Amino acid sequence: MGKRKKDKNENSSARVKILRIEDSDSDDAVVTPRGGTSASTVTNAARVVSAHDLKSGKISFRTSYVDDVIDVGAQQASADGRNEEAFEAVFEDTIFEDLPEQLENADAEQHLQKASIAKESKRRRAKTLADWVPFRAAYLDELVRLDGRGMCTSCYKCLSAEAPWRCLDCFGAPSSCEQCLVDSHNHSPLHRIEKWTGAFWEKSSLRSLGLKVHLGHAGEPCTSPSQEQYLVVYHVNGFHLVDIIYCGCDMTRGNLHKRNQLMRARWYPATTKDPGTAFTYAMLDQFHELTLQGKISAHDYYQGLAHMSDGSGVRNLPKRYDEFLRSARCYRHLVLAKRSARAHDPSGVDSTKNGQLGLDCPACPHPGKNLPPDWEQSATPWIYTLVLAIDANFRLKSKDRGVSNDPPLGPGWAYIVDPVPYHEQLRVQSDKDIHKVERGSCESTFQAMEKATTRLNDGYLVTGVGAVICARSGLVRKDGVGDLQKGESIVGVLVSLMLVTYDIACQWNKKLTARVREYPHELQAAFFNMLVHYAVPKFHLKGHGEVCQSPYSLNLLRHSARTDGEGIERGWSHINPIATATREMGPGFRHDTIDDHWSAWNWRKIIGLGIILLRKLTEAEEMYAKHQKKFIELSETFEPGVLAAWNAMVDIWQKDPLHAPDPYADPDTHVSLADLRKELAKEEASYTDGTLTVDDLTASTFLVKGLELEDLGRTFKALVAARKAKPHTVQSAVLQERKTTLLSKINKWRNPQLVFMPCAAIQVAQAAADATATAPDATDNSSAPPSEKHFLLDIPPLCLPSELNSDLMGALPTRYKLHEKELRLRFAQAEDSLAELRRLLRLKSSSLTFKKLNNVGQRENTRARSVIVQFTGKIELIAERYRAARAALKRLDPDGEWENRLQPLLSKDVRGIDEDEDVNKKKSKRSEGRREISWIWTRMRSNEGGDAEIDAGIRVEWAKAQARAERWREETVLVVEEMRRTLEYCDWKAAWWREQAALRIVSEDPTLTSGLHACAEKQAVIWEGLGTSFATRWYKMVTARGHALDWPERYRIVGEATRSVPTVKRKRTTLALARAPFDNIDSEAEEERREHGQGSADTVANLMVAGGSDKETIDGAIVDGGERILIDEGEDDCREFDSLDLDLEDNL
């Protein structure tokens, strides 16, 4: 097997071997490789995933295979043939704690999983298509075969020889005679049939064969039938002409209208009297789902049905598009009313109140529904905050088409407010001074600010809509949507709230109190009885001016948890695709359509709460632990008095963020490029102006001079490395002079070295001999002359005590204590390097800000970049000095306490205090709430700083680190509370539905009474099912983290029951990890495996460290400490898991 050349940037590497263990349907668990070899030997089945730690700080993953042979046959000692010990033999090597640190890192694991799963899924799709291509001709033949007469030409029922008919919608489309076809379709009158003409199959209809559809008696003829008439019926398979015979038994007494008979047959009549057209419920339901999911227009759907009925264009189809629009609109309004229990109200559907057809957010606080009785006296009242988001959408316009008689079917019943009082209120308020043009004082350039007082788009009745949603879960509020007539001026969407986010909240809230005083009293009460806070959504805040950054930041506002306020933008992405259609609709039709789509949006949000809240809690727990640890490390570097002062400043600001001193505002350093040039000039002067004195040296000053020489050598090498490929003659001369000066200083330092370190002469001489031996021979014509760069970098080692080999280090004179003194000097050197590194990073950050704000034009930017590049080189030089000091400490005191403070310095660690790890990758840059400061900023000394601007910068980062940890802690608490509220709401909603069943008593119509009870019970079971699924999914996570379980009793029982269910899904694969040799392996082995049919190497599970060490076999799967390490192994699907934890419910 070929050897892979080691990357020059690799510091270390570790290998992890993954063995495959297949599930068996029998009770015996066997160990097999991917290729299917015997159970006693695993051959060529070892996948090796190598993780290489690069100097840049990144991790490189490579996948390959080794020809390992693992003999497990000797372990099979059980008498009944079970080789459980074979399982143990392989799984025993799963030592998770011995894995390299790179693989214990969750980010590294996720990177490996996603890349491998995506690659495997792509390979499988390509392979499936490639496997199909050779059979293309055979598939085509089978498709053409169906156009022929077929093998069976006799009737499949009566076996008569003459069978020229077939039904395309019956399974297999069997041939049939005319009478058998009619008899078998009494209850399937909308099937499509064809007739064999002797040459091909021709479209026909059951009506042409004399089929009559009898209504009122389950398809049987009525004893008093009405007159026969034909009906145009649209179904999911096209249009049909049907002969209808209505029941006349009750019609004579006026009890059963034709429309009722059609609806009981699940056909929706297009008119209320003497309908001539009907649409099946199946067709209306299909269109409803397609338009909600795919945003397909009614016209496109109708044309699709027309093409299914006649794709040739030779038939004259009846046009029923207008009837379809009207019926679909009425039908989905009825479905919305039915699902809101309006049929159960004794006062009737016409008594529906505003918002009754809308869906609440189960996770939001609802007094009397999902809050405890004493919630107002809670010690943590902030968890009952109603968090809302407001925004406007200028795409949902409405043209002025002159349609005046098109009211909505349910004005204000769902999400859009009743237009009549709403527009009247707008008209009243438009003339008041409080609503005159306001010029924004914010620097925002969002459309909401630009169009707040403008009226564009002449010819439109409505220029957009404003909406209020739950900012936590994204559900639209009842009566939370209103039309805009002039910019983004919302006066009718205000509800009781404590925290509201809005793109222009900084401007909108200034005169809100004065505007509310002009509203009707029913709108004022809730507002003035609540404490309202305002914030700007996180993404939009970046577009605001500096004055808005801290006071309106959800990252800094206490008790806002991890709310981002951008949920309403996700709602717009859902509703915007229908904007082109609703723009052409009448006002009422448009309102009904938007209400319907918002209702579907809310319901899908509700059923997704199980996954969403679990994902939020999992992330919050992980991120809180990470950021709290970072914050504690940072806080430990400061005196208690400093922290107390900073905490007091934060508390004062939280109470009055608009006027109190801002602890989160970055200080204005005003560092110019001229200052940086002076700094660089001063540093360059120190390279050559220093002198070394050999007289009167003590042991400590001798070592200090050695460290100075080491710095000079490091600086000189950096200058050589930074020069051009073809340097100018003057530049080369300058470098040679500097080398000569450096060698002279080293030679002078050798004299006291012979006194303090006589044993070092041996290593110095050996280094000189090695340099002479490796130097090219000037008399050898076959060897190329040494390059100038090689000559310049040929500097002899200093051989400080830390550089001596172990034998010589032991021979150092003990009276000078050089070992101990260099240890102390190196520690101080490392500390000084970190302090200097932090100072330079602050200066660089300030210079970048200065360049961005003040430099305009190519010339200025080029000059600024050249200076910053030089400054970056200085930072890299200091980082190398720290690494050298730490390496010396590692040799002098391998396991010393210094390691707790001085960590390895990777390239990713060298960044500013306000920079993210991936600052140079815009796509991977993390948000403020996820950003982590480098460890170098958590190792500051108490006496470091002194500069007021530097101290302020440190305070800002400390305050932001505290805010990050607090927001994640609040998110953990709030998500647990939202879980409880959701379950309480599901329980309340189920009980509410059962109460509705008894409200309306229709004793004279038992079938209607039965329908009312069945509908209520069905909805109650749905809500209970939602609660059960949520509890099953959440229980383990919530209890494992020690959170209080204040759930309804039924859901606590359900959750507890899931802990003991051992059922494991079949056809799973368990991965066992084992340590592999540290040899280089050619990654091309994977292609060899594929060529030999051994499968892909890239299916990787979402691995999780098990909580215990006890193992047992349950249903053919390995269980470690109650957890499973599983992946899907289907042929057509490779699913990526959302969470690192593969909980038990994933396998139920």
Phi, psi and omega in degrees: 000137185294155179261137177271131178291129183290135177295136181295341181270357184283133174267318183203166178214154178218147183242144175230126182260130181250118177261144181266134177233111187275144172287144178241147179286342178274178179282343182275127177266127183240152179260116181228148174279174179298323184284349176090036178280184186293164184285339185274344182224130176259111185241135177053032184245009186265112176271133182246119175253112182259130178250119184248125178274111182273160179295335180289350182098351180273169180242128180255129180250136175227143181244133177206181182229149178240152180272059179278148174236117182249114182271114179245005182295325181293343181277351187273093186242359183285143187289331185272009176090352179286135180251055177296327180293332175296321175301313182298321183299319181280317186284343182296336180279003181280078181259092186294325184290344179271359179295151177297156183301331182298320183278342174282345179285125184297323180296320180294318178299313181297322178298315179296317182296310184297316181296317182290316181294318179297319180294318179293317179297318179296319180296319181294319179297316179295322181292320179298316179293319179295326178291333183282326188305317180298339182259011184302315181297320179294319177298317180296321178298319180294326178293318179289329182302326183293342177280351181269183183292330182088173182282322183263113182254356179264162181294133184287346181257301183266355177063022177290151184290331183266107182218073185272011183243152172209152180250123182288338183264353173275148184299126179082351181048059184287152176289147185209155172277170186296314184292318179295325179295316180293315182298325183278356183241023176299328180252011177224061187285354183251021174282151178266130182239160178224154180238137179279120182272355187105342179232330181200171178271127182247140180296141178215194180214154177293332178297324179293340178268002176093015180289130176246138179258116181262128180256152172098343183224044178055037176092353179269152181297145178274148178287338177232066186291154175273181182291141180290142175210156181266155184222137173272119183240128175257130182232177181295341180256013177124195181259155182219146169259125186230137173274122185248137171237109181284155174287133181256000183299309183265340181296328180294333179262002176075019183266339186225106180280166179297320181298324179292319179297320179294318182291329177288340173270007180067034173242125182271120182285142181284337178227164182274338180237133178043061182295138175250355180222143177218153178235130183291151177300323180299319180291317179294322177294320180295314177298320180300313180293320181293320181286331177286321183273310185260357181058033177289139182280159178298324180295316180295320180294317180297318179293327176297318177296322179296320179291327175294324180287323180207098179277350182272337180080014182262347181266150179264096184274143177291140181265116181229033184293316180297319178297323179295316178301313183294317182292318180296322179295314180292322184295313182289335173293320178295320178297320178296319179292320179298316182285357175250012176065029179286337176288341182273352182281122180299333181280353175095166183291334182291345180269012180301133180268167180301130176084358186288340178270358180274164179254133176280159171276116182297335183276346178282157178286128177230100179304134181086353181240308184224020177247147177293157182301327184257030186297332181287341177259017183293149177288341177235071184294342183294338180288350177259018178290136172270112184257118184239157176233137180241141175198165177239151180233118183268006177271330183279068181269175177217122180287150175274093183260009178075018179272114184252339184251063179217070179284155175292150180292328178229080184294110179078007184283339185238264189245323177278133184294157178302120187293331185293300178293330180295311180291329176294319178295321177298319181295320180294318185284336186295336182267357184274150183297331185294341182252018174291172186300128176249127176271126184291137177268353179276157179271012181295147178240023179288158179300326181301324179279320182293324185256013185297332184231019181249151177238096179262190172056062174299144183096004179246135172287322183232131180264359180160189178227151170248144185221153174237128180230168170287118184287345181274316184245349173088012179277140179286137181284150173299135184051037182255011181235133179221149178286152177250131176256335181214097179060206183260072182244094187260122177235351187247012184247013184284132177227172178295131183202168174238330179225125180230134177250141183206143183305325182237041181300330181298327179266323187293326187277351187298314182247021182297318181299318179293323180291320181296327179296340178272354182277167173302156185298328181292338177271341184278325190302310184295323183295313185280353177262003183238150173269120187250131171246152183234147178209162177252136178308149191298317181292320182286336183297331181294338179272000179267168179285174183298327184294340182263348192298312182274311186299334184245022182269125176288342175288336185250334183293123183296140177071016175269356180053221182254030176296132180256343178075001183262006181300328181292331176293326176292326175294323178296322179297334177283321187268337184300326180300340179266003184298320181294329180281313183291338178299329183267354183280163170288165184303314182291315179300320179296316179298316181297321181293315180294320176302318182295317181289324177293325179296316178296320178300314181297317183295319180290331173294321181295310183290345176269359182298329181300313180284317186296312182292325177295319178295320179297315182294318179300314180292319182297318179298315182293314184289326178295316179299320182291312184284329176294321178296316179297319182293319179296318179298320179292320182293329182293348180273357183241156178288150179303324180295323178294315180297321179297318179295318179294319178298320178296321179296319178295316180298318179296318181294321181298330180282331181213074186292341182277336187237335182286156175304136187271111179285350183258358183279127179293137179292150178270105187277334179054045177273120181263167178291332176297319177298320180294322179298319177297318179300316180293320179298319179295320179294319181294325179296328181288347181291327189237344187276345183290150178235154178244134179249131182263347181278145174057043178271134169267174181298320182290318178292328175300314179293322179298318178296324177296319178294325177295318177297321178299320177295318179297319178295320179295319179294318180296318179297324178294322178293321178294318181292332184273352183287166182289162180297322177239082186291157176290155182301320180296319180296318179297321180295321179296317180294321179294323177295320179293323178294319179299317178297318180295317180295324178297317179294323178294319180296323177294325181287340180295329182299306176292338178295325179293335179279311184279331184225068182300328181291343182290340181299327180297312182290326177296315179295319179297320179296320178294320179295319178296322179294322179291322182292326182272350180288143179296143180280123182294334181274349181273110182288340183284339182265141180285148178293148180296144180288160180296322180294320177297321179295318182293325183275358180279082181244128183293148178291151180282329181063053171293167182306322181290344181266352180286152174288171189298323182292315181290326179298324178288343181268004179295143177299130184285337185291336180274343179052044182296324181299311181293320182291319178293326178301315180291321179294320181294322178297316178295322178298318179295318178296316178297323180296318178296318179296317178294323178297317179295320180296315181293324178294323176297316180296320179296316179299318179295320180293324177295320178295318179298317180298318182294324186271335191241338184267124179232131179105157185293319183297312181294319181292322178296316179296318180294320180296321180297321178293317181294325177297318177297320180294324177296322177298322177296320178297317179296325179295316178295322178297321178292325177296320177296316181297321178295319179296319180291323177296321177295319177298323180296325178281325182283323184215081190303322185242037184283167180291343180301335182293337178291337183254322185258101182270163174300137183259106177267166180300325181290342180279341183273085181209161182295166184293335181252015180257149179271166180299324182255043187296333182271000178242101186297324183290332183256007180292130184272161181285172181300322181290339181254351183295141179238133177281153178293152182295340182295338180274353177260007181242030183285143178276152184296332181265006181282144178107237185094330177282130184298321181292320178295316178299320179295320178297321177294318179299320180299314181292323176298315180296320179290323176297320176297318180296320179298314180296318181294320181296321179290325176295316178297323178297319178300312180296317185290321180294320177299319177294321178295324174299314180298315181297322180297315179293320177297320180293318177300318179295316179296318183294321178297316178295322179297319179296320180293331175291326181294331183298332184263001184286318186249119180251120179238080186294330182281352181227085184296330180292324177292320177300318178298319179295320179297316179293318182294319179297316181295316181294322178299314180294322178297318179294324177299314180293321176295322177296321176299313179299320179295316180295322178295313181298319178299321183283326188267333195305311185296318181295316183294314182288325181295332180269000176079019179282152178294138184250074180269055182266162170302150187304318184299324183279332172295319179295317180297316180296318179297324181294330182290340183288336184255006180276117184265006186297131179237135181294139180287172176059045175247163177237133178256135180254131174249139182259140176217152178289142181239160179299156182266047178256158181283137186229137182285125181288350179288352179299333180298318179295325177296321180296319180295320180296330179268011176073026182265005174088177185274158180257005195248010175278113185239134180277166172274099190280149179217135178289124184288153185278344182220179182249349180286132182240146174211159181258122179235117175053040175080014180234149177279132178239125181242110179062028180087357181248157178242147175245098193229155170220157173288145181228036179283160181285328189254359186213139174230097191273137176263126182282146181280336188234157176291334181270127173262089186284168185297328184292341178292344185249005185275000000 
